[in-house]
Amino acid sequence: LFRSIWRGVEPGLRGPVVFYAMAITVMVGSAYVVLAGPWPTYITLSITAGAVSFYLSDALLAWTKFRRPLPLQQTANLALYWIGQLGIALAARWVAGG
């Protein structure tokens, strides 16, 4: 994805795009590491699914901004974003004992 969008990234945005791509990739990697942790499966799957959905949401935004718009992009983006937020929020609530 990163190589595919790079041509469309304006020179002034290249640094922030690299930084954000690294940050969100670390977030997803961290979510996968949680799968091997001590929490119950429903918590770790919620965290991982939330992180992946959030990542896909941002990937779709990047593709649309730096390559070309896709049909129903806004609907798909919002669905992935809110599914991601829900997964992360539920996992945080369960970890906190709620």
Sequence and secondary structure as in RCSB ss.txt:
>XXXX:A:sequence
LFRSIWRGVEPGLRGPVVFYAMAITVMVGSAYVVLAGPWPTYITLSITAGAVSFYLSDALLAWTKFRRPLPLQQT
ANLALYWIGQLGIALAARWVAGG
>XXXX:A:secstr
 HHHHHTTS GGGHHHHHHHHHHHHHHHHHHHHHTTSSS HHHHHHHHHHHHHHHHHHHHHHHHHHT   TTHHH
HHHHHHHHHHHHHHHHHHHHTT 
